[in-house]
Structures are given as C-alpha cells and as structure tokens.
C-alpha cells in the first residue's frame, strides 16, 4: 500500500480557493486519507493568509474531525507559499514548513520579478532553504543557466504533478528531466487533487523519465518527512 505525503495542499476554509467551509475542508481531508495520503502540508498563498492565525484554523479542523465517528484524516502540517514578486527582504517572520528551515517560494506565471536573485539570497543568508514550487511554468523555467544558477545558489524545486497534467505544457517534461539530472528536485506535490493516483504516477513517470519507485517513495514520502524534521 502506498504511503504519501503531499507537501502542498489547499484545505483552509475561507482562505484557500474552492474551500468555503469547514465541512468542505473535512470532506477534502477524508478523501485524502482514503487515497493513502497519510500526511499533508497546508500551503496557502501568502496573499490569501492576511491576518488569519493558521495554527488556530488547523486546530479547529482537527477538533471538528475528532467529533465525527470513524472519520480519519491525514496528519497536518503548516506552511505558506511566498511569491518572489513580493518584497521578501522586508519581511520579519516567515511561516516555514513545520517551522523548519525550508520555505516554499513561487515565481509568477507571467513576467520575471526584479531582483529575484537578491531576494532568494536574502532568504539563504538568513538560514532559510527555498523550495521553488512552480519553476516549470515560470518564464525562467526554459532557461537552463538560470535553473542551474538557482540550484547552485541553494534553491531546490518542487514539481506539481497536477499542474503537469492540467497545463499540458510541451516543455514541462524536458524541464523536469533537466532538474532531475541536476539532482535539484526535492518533492513532487499536488497529487491530492488526483483521484487515480497509480495511473497518474505511471503516466508522469513515463513522460518525465522519473523512476516510478523514486517518485512515490522519495519525492512523495521520504523527502517531505525529512523536510518537516529539518
């Protein structure tokens, strides 16, 4: 049986898109558990969080789930995705993945942020380890020199498998193969949105060249576990 840990999920009621109530959040969580997602990380976008206390919301969700008979949900961890086009260097307190040194970052889908090297260097100089989650669909993704520079700077990459199938970007598989050969991929995420996981993992493996066992056991389980304990 598969054991999976999705490092990037949207389950926060009235914060995450397509999640309007606690009841809806609980239904998502139950579905995750039924598909062998033993652990997840709640990862809202920084712009959506506002002044909400994420820890309190997650505690409330877990309390509501505990009131329901035979209602199992995954173990939940917390993080926030920080867009690189924000003024990161002026932030004081970051919400990292389970309070580890790993921090989720995201480039915009269109355009290239000014001074992005400076912003990522700021994080690294302050002992954070950036995981960039959407480089495949950023304009920078096709530039192998920049991908290599980001890796050498200290960044790692998360690949969203659901986006891979949804966007059907012709260059995506080539970019993923390059990142894999560079040993710069740390996680594969987004499979919480996929119903037929076995078939989707097989397709993803064939189209990208990522080994099937490595995809499941390393990128979707062991590496996320290492991250939350780092």
C-alpha positions as CSV (number, residue, x, y, z in Angstrom):
1,X,0.0,0.0,0.0
2,X,1.2,3.5,-0.8
3,X,2.0,6.0,1.9
4,X,2.0,9.5,0.7
5,X,2.9,13.0,2.0
6,X,1.7,15.9,-0.1
7,X,3.7,19.0,0.8
8,X,1.3,21.4,-1.0
9,X,-2.4,21.3,-0.3
10,X,-5.3,23.9,0.0
11,X,-7.6,22.9,2.8
12,X,-8.1,26.1,4.8
13,X,-11.8,27.2,4.9
14,X,-12.4,30.7,3.7
15,X,-8.7,31.2,2.9
16,X,-7.8,28.7,0.2
17,X,-9.6,28.8,-3.2
18,X,-12.5,26.3,-3.6
19,X,-12.7,25.8,0.1
20,X,-15.6,27.7,1.5
21,X,-16.4,26.0,4.8
22,X,-15.1,23.6,7.5
23,X,-17.4,20.9,6.2
24,X,-15.8,21.2,2.7
25,X,-12.3,21.1,4.3
26,X,-13.2,18.0,6.2
27,X,-14.5,16.3,3.1
28,X,-11.2,17.0,1.3
29,X,-9.3,15.6,4.2
30,X,-11.3,12.4,4.4
31,X,-10.8,12.0,0.6
32,X,-7.1,12.4,1.0
33,X,-6.9,9.8,3.8
34,X,-8.9,7.4,1.6
35,X,-6.3,7.8,-1.1
36,X,-3.4,6.9,1.2
37,X,-2.3,10.5,1.9
38,X,-1.0,9.8,5.5
39,X,0.4,13.3,5.9
40,X,-0.2,16.7,4.2
41,X,1.1,20.2,4.5
42,X,-1.4,23.1,4.3
43,X,0.2,25.6,2.0
44,X,-1.9,28.7,1.3
45,X,-0.6,31.6,-0.8
46,X,0.9,34.5,1.3
47,X,-1.6,36.9,-0.3
48,X,-4.6,34.8,0.9
49,X,-3.5,34.5,4.5
50,X,-3.9,38.1,5.7
51,X,-4.1,38.3,9.5
52,X,-5.5,34.8,10.0
53,X,-3.9,32.6,12.5
54,X,-3.2,29.4,10.6
55,X,-2.4,27.3,13.6
56,X,-5.8,28.1,15.2
57,X,-7.6,27.2,12.0
58,X,-5.8,23.8,11.7
59,X,-6.5,23.0,15.4
60,X,-10.2,23.8,14.8
61,X,-10.3,21.5,11.8
62,X,-8.7,18.7,13.7
63,X,-11.2,19.2,16.6
64,X,-14.1,19.0,14.3
65,X,-12.8,15.8,12.7
66,X,-12.3,14.2,16.1
67,X,-16.1,14.7,16.9
68,X,-17.1,12.5,13.9
69,X,-17.2,8.8,14.3
70,X,-14.8,6.8,12.1
71,X,-13.6,10.0,10.5
72,X,-9.9,9.6,9.9
73,X,-7.8,12.5,8.3
74,X,-4.1,12.8,7.5
75,X,-1.6,14.3,9.9
76,X,-1.5,18.0,9.0
77,X,1.5,20.3,9.0
78,X,1.6,24.0,8.0
79,X,3.4,26.4,5.7
80,X,2.9,29.4,3.5
81,X,3.9,29.9,-0.2
82,X,5.7,33.2,-0.7
83,X,5.6,34.8,-4.1
84,X,9.0,36.0,-5.3
85,X,7.4,39.2,-6.6
86,X,6.7,40.4,-3.1
87,X,9.2,42.4,-1.2
88,X,10.5,39.5,0.8
89,X,13.5,41.4,2.1
90,X,11.3,43.5,4.3
91,X,9.5,40.5,6.0
92,X,10.4,39.7,9.5
93,X,8.6,36.5,10.4
94,X,8.2,33.7,7.8
95,X,5.9,30.7,8.2
96,X,8.2,27.9,7.0
97,X,7.3,24.2,6.5
98,X,6.5,22.9,10.0
99,X,8.9,25.6,11.5
100,X,11.8,24.0,9.7
101,X,14.4,25.9,7.6
102,X,12.6,25.0,4.4
103,X,10.4,27.8,2.9
104,X,8.1,27.5,0.0
105,X,8.5,30.1,-2.8
106,X,6.8,30.8,-6.1
107,X,7.7,32.7,-9.2
108,X,4.8,34.4,-11.1
109,X,3.4,32.6,-14.1
110,X,3.9,35.7,-16.3
111,X,6.9,38.1,-16.1
112,X,10.1,37.9,-14.2
113,X,10.4,39.6,-10.8
114,X,13.0,42.3,-10.4
115,X,16.0,41.4,-8.2
116,X,14.8,37.8,-7.7
117,X,18.4,36.6,-7.1
118,X,18.8,39.2,-4.3
119,X,15.5,38.1,-2.7
120,X,16.5,34.4,-2.7
121,X,20.0,35.3,-1.5
122,X,18.4,37.2,1.4
123,X,16.5,34.0,2.4
124,X,19.6,31.8,2.2
125,X,21.8,34.3,4.1
126,X,19.2,34.1,6.9
127,X,19.4,30.3,7.0
128,X,16.3,29.5,5.0
129,X,16.3,26.8,2.3
130,X,14.0,27.9,-0.5
131,X,11.9,25.3,-2.3
132,X,10.6,26.8,-5.5
133,X,7.3,25.2,-6.4
134,X,6.3,26.4,-9.9
135,X,9.5,27.0,-11.9
136,X,8.3,24.6,-14.7
137,X,5.5,27.2,-15.6
138,X,7.6,30.3,-15.0
139,X,9.2,32.1,-17.9
140,X,12.5,31.3,-16.1
141,X,11.9,27.5,-16.5
142,X,13.2,27.3,-20.0
143,X,16.5,29.0,-19.1
144,X,18.8,26.2,-18.1
145,X,21.5,28.6,-17.0
146,X,19.1,30.3,-14.5
147,X,17.9,26.9,-13.3
148,X,21.5,25.9,-12.7
149,X,22.3,29.2,-11.0
150,X,19.3,28.9,-8.7
151,X,20.4,25.4,-7.7
152,X,24.0,26.5,-7.1
153,X,22.6,29.4,-5.0
154,X,20.9,26.9,-2.7
155,X,17.4,26.5,-4.1
156,X,15.6,23.2,-4.6
157,X,12.5,22.5,-6.7
158,X,9.0,21.1,-6.1
159,X,7.1,19.7,-9.0
160,X,3.3,19.9,-9.0
161,X,2.1,16.8,-10.7
162,X,-1.5,18.0,-11.0
163,X,-0.3,21.2,-12.8
164,X,1.8,19.0,-15.1
165,X,-1.4,17.2,-16.3
166,X,-3.6,20.3,-16.2
167,X,-1.4,22.7,-18.1
168,X,-0.1,20.2,-20.6
169,X,3.0,22.4,-21.3
170,X,5.1,20.8,-24.0
171,X,8.3,21.9,-22.5
172,X,7.4,20.8,-18.9
173,X,8.7,17.2,-19.3
174,X,12.1,18.5,-20.6
175,X,12.5,20.9,-17.8
176,X,11.7,18.2,-15.2
177,X,14.2,15.9,-16.8
178,X,16.8,18.6,-16.7
179,X,16.1,19.2,-13.0
180,X,16.1,15.5,-12.2
181,X,19.5,15.1,-13.9
182,X,20.7,18.1,-11.9
183,X,19.5,16.4,-8.7
184,X,17.7,19.5,-7.8
185,X,14.1,18.1,-7.3
186,X,13.2,17.6,-3.6
187,X,9.5,16.9,-3.7
188,X,6.6,16.2,-6.1
189,X,3.3,17.6,-4.8
190,X,-0.3,18.4,-5.9
191,X,-1.4,14.7,-6.1
192,X,-4.0,15.4,-3.5
193,X,-6.1,16.7,-6.5
194,X,-5.8,13.5,-8.4
195,X,-8.2,10.6,-8.0
196,X,-6.4,7.7,-9.8
197,X,-3.0,8.0,-8.3
198,X,-1.5,4.8,-9.5
199,X,-2.3,5.5,-13.2
200,X,-1.2,9.1,-12.8
201,X,2.1,8.2,-11.2
202,X,2.8,5.7,-14.1
203,X,1.9,8.4,-16.7
204,X,4.1,11.0,-15.0
205,X,7.0,8.6,-14.7
206,X,6.8,7.6,-18.4
207,X,6.5,11.2,-19.7
208,X,9.2,12.7,-17.5
209,X,11.7,9.9,-17.0
210,X,11.4,10.0,-13.2
211,X,11.7,6.4,-11.8
212,X,8.3,5.2,-10.6
213,X,9.6,4.0,-7.2
214,X,11.7,7.1,-6.7
215,X,8.7,9.3,-7.4
216,X,6.5,7.6,-4.8
217,X,8.9,6.7,-2.1
218,X,11.4,9.5,-2.3
219,X,9.6,12.6,-3.6
220,X,6.2,11.8,-2.2
221,X,7.2,10.4,1.1
222,X,10.7,10.3,2.5
223,X,11.9,13.7,1.4
224,X,8.7,15.5,2.7
225,X,9.3,13.7,6.0
226,X,12.9,14.8,6.1
227,X,11.8,18.4,5.4
228,X,9.4,18.7,8.4
229,X,12.1,17.4,10.7
230,X,14.9,19.5,9.5
